[in-house]
Each structure stands twice: as structure tokens, then as C-alpha cells.
């Protein structure tokens, strides 16, 4: 049933591509290449800007992704091969969370993702690109790239990352723990941008963190505290404010530490070492939903390869940035 559905979805994409081809691109990420074809111009306009900095001329991609807009192309995927009670929280589908073929279906945005790990093929279908929420523009193909990275032995983190000449740090934690504000404060202070809310870490040799997306966001009150970032804002009046950080981008950097951010209400910032088991628990909690079981091993390796700290964020952003720079230098 799964094989038949995968073939049917692939055939549907080819029909959509023949109807409304928007473009064919190659992107380099973490030493690998993936090819992206999109059917439906509106979908291309939304998905491409965050990925533009990854554009590559490399051949022989290890992943081929086909995306199509059902409204623009008039083509729908075949009926789903699962019963209604197979839909799990966060769009996961029972029986398709960690096997060869993985699927998610987000009923709210009506987005289907299919990934065949053996064939190196993925498909993404949306009912109407205009109805996809704005956050997807900042992190397109996130579920697909998370699965792919895990199968390559890399860690795709729900985390921010910044760098200077000495290396990089990852800022990890759940929503609302201050990682984006910390990353943007570092950017405002002259550090380089690797990612906001998503980054990729390779662990084969010395750990290296790679940029995935070139856009970031800040809640409006945090943006107003960092006025030097105004030239990066796509719309200063929006909330959250979306920033195009591609001009300040660091594509890759040696990873010096993982900082687990938290808000305590204290006036001063504080860094304290965290045991590997606790660091792993927090990283898994933040990143496991999209990556599934394939994310466990890379995350477990990560905490054994680099120092991990609990980063209690104080109210003085200058002091926060200073603490980040100290950790980068000391690593």
C-alpha cells in the first residue's frame, strides 16, 4: 500500500510539474546536495528566499524533492493509504514515522510530506500556497530536511547558531526561552549569523555547524531593543519582525559549545556546565518531533563531542553577548 501511494504521489507531482513548472534548483547543505523542483509559482516565491544562500551548481544530488501547489496545478495526490485514526499529533502518521517511507500530513495547512529514505526522494504537496502560514517561509522543507539529515548521521537542531572568527555556538531550547533574541543580539553586536530556530551539525570529524535558512524572526519588543538590525527587517511594523540575515551569513563554522537558554528573571547572565544526560534530554525534547527516531543517535553523539552549558539569560543584552563571545573564545 505504501509503495503504491508513493508511486501515485510521484506520478501526481510529474503531472503537476508538466502543468505549471516554476523552476528546478540545486542546493548544497552540509557537504551534500539536494535538488528541488517546484510546480506552482506562488509556492516557489514563498519557499525559495530562505534557501537562496544554499544555491549550488553541484551535480548528483543525494535527495530529490518535488513540491507542488494543488490549487495552482489542479493536481491532487492519491487518496491517503491510512485510516483517519492513524493521524497522530504534530501531523505524524502511525506506521510511517521511522520506516523506509515516512509521511506527515498537517490537516490545518493541508500539507503532505512523503520521504523515501532508500530512494532519496521526497514530495511535498500543499492545497493552496496562499494558505500556508508565514513561518513556513522562514523554514521551508523543514520536516524533509530533518529526516534526510538524520539518515546522513547529522543533527538537524531546533536551535539558533552564531559565530565569530573563533568558531560557533548553538543556542538551543524550547519556544520562548530567548534563543532567537540572544542570536539577534549577537548579530547586532557584529557576530555572524548561522541560523535562527534551525541549524545542521556534522559530527564525523570535529563538529561543524552549517547554516540551513537565511531568515530569522524577532518578537516586536525584542526588535525594538536592537535598532541596528533595522536594515535587515523585511517589514519593521510586522509582529514578529522577519529579518533577511543573508548578508551577515556564516555558512559553516567549527562548533565550540551548546548553550541551553532559559529565562530566569535574574539581572545577571550565568553559564553553568550541564551533564550530558540533561543536555541530551533538552535537545531531544526540542528537536525530536520532526526528526523522529533518526534524530536520537546524532543528538546523543553531539552532547559527547562538545561542552554543554545552561545559559541563564539576564536582562542586559550586552552582557548576554559578552558571555557568548567568552564561550566561543574558550572553546
Buried (B, 14 or more C-beta within 10 A) or exposed (E): EBEEBBEBBBEBBBBBBEBBBBEEBBBBBBBBBBBBBBBBBBBBEBBBBBBBBBEBEEEEBBBBBBBBBBBBBEBBBEEBBBEEEBBBEEBBBEBBBBEEBBBBBBEEBBBBBBBBBEEBBBBBBBBBBEEBEEEBBBBBBBBBBBBBBBBBEBBBBBBBBBBBEBBBBBBBBEEEBBBBBBBBBBBBBEBBBBBBBBBBBBBEEEBBBBBBBBBBBBEEEBBEEBEEBEEBBEEBEEEBBBBBBBEBBBBBBBBBBBBBBBBEEEEEBEBEEBEEEEBBBBBBEBBBBBBBEBBBEBBBBBBEEBBBBBBBBBEEBEBBBEBBBEBBEEB
